[in-house]
Amino acid sequence: MNKEIYEGLLACLSAEKVKTGELMAKHTTFRIGGPADFFVLPENVQEVQNVIGFLKEKGQPYYILGNGSNLLVSDKGYRGTIVCLSRMNGIEEKDGAIFAQAGALMSKIAAKALENSMAGFEFASGIPGSVGGAVVMNAGAYGGEMKDVIEEVTVLNEENEIVTMRNEELEFGYRTSVVMKRGYTVLSVKIRLEKGEKEKIKALMDELKERRTSKQPLEYPSAGSTFKRPEGYFAGKLIQDSGLSGFRVGGARISEKHSGFVINGGDATAEDVNSLMQQVSDKVYEKFGVRLEPEVKRLGEF
């Protein structure tokens, strides 16, 4: 353990917020991943700013973690500091907008929107991640994307300054944003929705939940859709049409229920998942000449 880094983190946070050798399998929806050197749990903007400022000053690698829902961590773990924002999860409705901290879960924001009869966030009600991660990758489902509902995002920029950016400055694209490109840290978001009828909002959320449950392998650990959608195609259909439904490597396999999902059948390693993803991408390319790119972020050594 790097004693200097440990003591520096303790100068930024209380001891219970600084862990060493924390298994990342406990913090990803894949339920996979070895130990991180350091795992910290800041509770407010000042603590995040202090931790990241210290790590940048020391030239130490770090990774911002929300709900770990789009992440495959190496079996060897992560040689750096995981900055987990799960304790920064406040949500409030004010003046017809929803304000949420980066660690707030999408499902909880959707519940707040429903409670206040606010329409437009139904698409996100089943996305398993945090809103910070959703902004970074412009997460979307069922025809909606974060770019449709975000008014402002407050971030830490490259200089570790707190900056508020409007929607048009965020350069949202398919599964990308300026936040991703520049390595900013999302702190909080302002979401603008339409006034709606509670019954209709609830009905649409229920309908999308039913569609998700019936078509996706939610009973298994996974990181959701494993590959990005290639232009003009659907990743799941390409995989299925390549005869790869049920294809497995070790404990990892392509879901028979939805070929766009790689699932952890119970004892999958990160190496199993990584190898499967590479083989699937190669086989689809051989058959259709289309290269599948991972949507899942890989962290650590592979």
Solvent accessible surface area in square Angstrom, and as a share of the most:
residue,aa,sasa,rsa
1,M,155,0.69
2,N,70,0.36
3,K,135,0.57
4,E,96,0.43
5,I,2,0.01
6,Y,59,0.22
7,E,90,0.41
8,G,13,0.12
9,L,0,0.00
10,L,59,0.29
11,A,91,0.70
12,C,27,0.16
13,L,8,0.04
14,S,60,0.39
15,A,71,0.55
16,E,104,0.47
17,K,20,0.08
18,V,10,0.06
19,K,74,0.32
20,T,63,0.36
21,G,44,0.42
22,E,21,0.09
23,L,90,0.45
24,M,0,0.00
25,A,27,0.21
26,K,127,0.54
27,H,48,0.21
28,T,1,0.00
29,T,32,0.19
30,F,0,0.00
31,R,134,0.49
32,I,6,0.03
33,G,10,0.10
34,G,6,0.05
35,P,51,0.32
36,A,0,0.00
37,D,51,0.26
38,F,8,0.03
39,F,0,0.00
40,V,0,0.00
41,L,14,0.07
42,P,0,0.00
43,E,74,0.33
44,N,67,0.34
45,V,49,0.28
46,Q,103,0.46
47,E,27,0.12
48,V,0,0.00
49,Q,40,0.18
50,N,62,0.32
51,V,0,0.00
52,I,2,0.01
53,G,23,0.22
54,F,29,0.12
55,L,0,0.00
56,K,79,0.34
57,E,137,0.62
58,K,79,0.34
59,G,63,0.60
60,Q,56,0.25
61,P,69,0.44
62,Y,56,0.21
63,Y,48,0.18
64,I,47,0.24
65,L,4,0.02
66,G,23,0.22
67,N,56,0.29
68,G,6,0.06
69,S,18,0.12
70,N,35,0.18
71,L,4,0.02
72,L,0,0.00
73,V,0,0.00
74,S,2,0.01
75,D,65,0.34
76,K,121,0.51
77,G,2,0.02
78,Y,21,0.08
79,R,129,0.47
80,G,6,0.05
81,T,1,0.01
82,I,0,0.00
83,V,0,0.00
84,C,4,0.03
85,L,4,0.02
86,S,48,0.31
87,R,88,0.32
88,M,1,0.00
89,N,81,0.42
90,G,33,0.31
91,I,39,0.20
92,E,96,0.43
93,E,62,0.28
94,K,113,0.48
95,D,127,0.66
96,G,34,0.32
97,A,1,0.00
98,I,0,0.00
99,F,70,0.29
100,A,2,0.02
101,Q,59,0.26
102,A,2,0.02
103,G,5,0.05
104,A,1,0.01
105,L,59,0.29
106,M,0,0.00
107,S,50,0.32
108,K,120,0.51
109,I,0,0.00
110,A,1,0.01
111,A,51,0.39
112,K,48,0.20
113,A,2,0.02
114,L,30,0.15
115,E,110,0.49
116,N,39,0.20
117,S,22,0.14
118,M,6,0.03
119,A,24,0.19
120,G,34,0.33
121,F,2,0.01
122,E,13,0.06
123,F,17,0.07
124,A,0,0.00
125,S,20,0.13
126,G,31,0.30
127,I,22,0.11
128,P,74,0.46
129,G,8,0.08
130,S,5,0.03
131,V,0,0.00
132,G,7,0.06
133,G,39,0.37
134,A,5,0.04
135,V,0,0.00
136,V,41,0.24
137,M,26,0.12
138,N,0,0.00
139,A,8,0.07
140,G,16,0.15
141,A,22,0.17
142,Y,76,0.29
143,G,89,0.85
144,G,11,0.10
145,E,36,0.16
146,M,0,0.00
147,K,82,0.35
148,D,86,0.44
149,V,9,0.05
150,I,5,0.03
151,E,32,0.15
152,E,43,0.19
153,V,0,0.00
154,T,29,0.17
155,V,0,0.00
156,L,3,0.02
157,N,20,0.10
158,E,87,0.39
159,E,116,0.52
160,N,26,0.14
161,E,90,0.40
162,I,85,0.43
163,V,55,0.31
164,T,73,0.42
165,M,17,0.08
166,R,109,0.40
167,N,43,0.22
168,E,127,0.57
169,E,87,0.39
170,L,0,0.00
171,E,86,0.39
172,F,34,0.14
173,G,24,0.23
174,Y,81,0.31
175,R,28,0.10
176,T,35,0.20
177,S,0,0.00
178,V,2,0.01
179,V,1,0.00
180,M,87,0.39
181,K,123,0.52
182,R,121,0.44
183,G,50,0.48
184,Y,22,0.08
185,T,5,0.03
186,V,6,0.03
187,L,1,0.00
188,S,35,0.22
189,V,5,0.03
190,K,36,0.15
191,I,0,0.00
192,R,102,0.37
193,L,17,0.08
194,E,125,0.56
195,K,160,0.68
196,G,24,0.23
197,E,98,0.44
198,K,90,0.38
199,E,130,0.58
200,K,135,0.57
201,I,4,0.02
202,K,94,0.40
203,A,60,0.47
204,L,74,0.37
205,M,31,0.14
206,D,67,0.35
207,E,88,0.40
208,L,11,0.06
209,K,142,0.60
210,E,109,0.49
211,R,96,0.35
212,R,26,0.09
213,T,68,0.39
214,S,61,0.39
215,K,121,0.51
216,Q,27,0.12
217,P,3,0.02
218,L,98,0.49
219,E,117,0.53
220,Y,75,0.28
221,P,44,0.28
222,S,16,0.10
223,A,4,0.03
224,G,19,0.19
225,S,52,0.34
226,T,0,0.00
227,F,8,0.03
228,K,76,0.32
229,R,123,0.45
230,P,21,0.13
231,E,171,0.77
232,G,78,0.75
233,Y,98,0.37
234,F,137,0.57
235,A,10,0.08
236,G,13,0.12
237,K,125,0.53
238,L,9,0.04
239,I,0,0.00
240,Q,110,0.49
241,D,64,0.33
242,S,23,0.15
243,G,66,0.63
244,L,11,0.06
245,S,47,0.30
246,G,21,0.20
247,F,52,0.22
248,R,139,0.51
249,V,31,0.18
250,G,54,0.52
251,G,11,0.10
252,A,0,0.00
253,R,33,0.12
254,I,0,0.00
255,S,2,0.01
256,E,107,0.48
257,K,94,0.40
258,H,62,0.28
259,S,5,0.03
260,G,6,0.05
261,F,9,0.04
262,V,0,0.00
263,I,1,0.01
264,N,7,0.03
265,G,36,0.34
266,G,63,0.60
267,D,114,0.59
268,A,10,0.08
269,T,58,0.34
270,A,0,0.00
271,E,90,0.40
272,D,25,0.13
273,V,0,0.00
274,N,8,0.04
275,S,30,0.19
276,L,0,0.00
277,M,4,0.02
278,Q,96,0.43
279,Q,66,0.29
280,V,0,0.00
281,S,10,0.07
282,D,66,0.34
283,K,75,0.32
284,V,0,0.00
285,Y,104,0.40
286,E,142,0.64
287,K,122,0.52
288,F,80,0.33
289,G,51,0.49
290,V,18,0.11
291,R,101,0.37
292,L,3,0.02
293,E,94,0.42
294,P,38,0.24
295,E,27,0.12
296,V,6,0.03
297,K,99,0.42
298,R,88,0.32
299,L,15,0.08
300,G,38,0.37
301,E,112,0.50
302,F,89,0.37
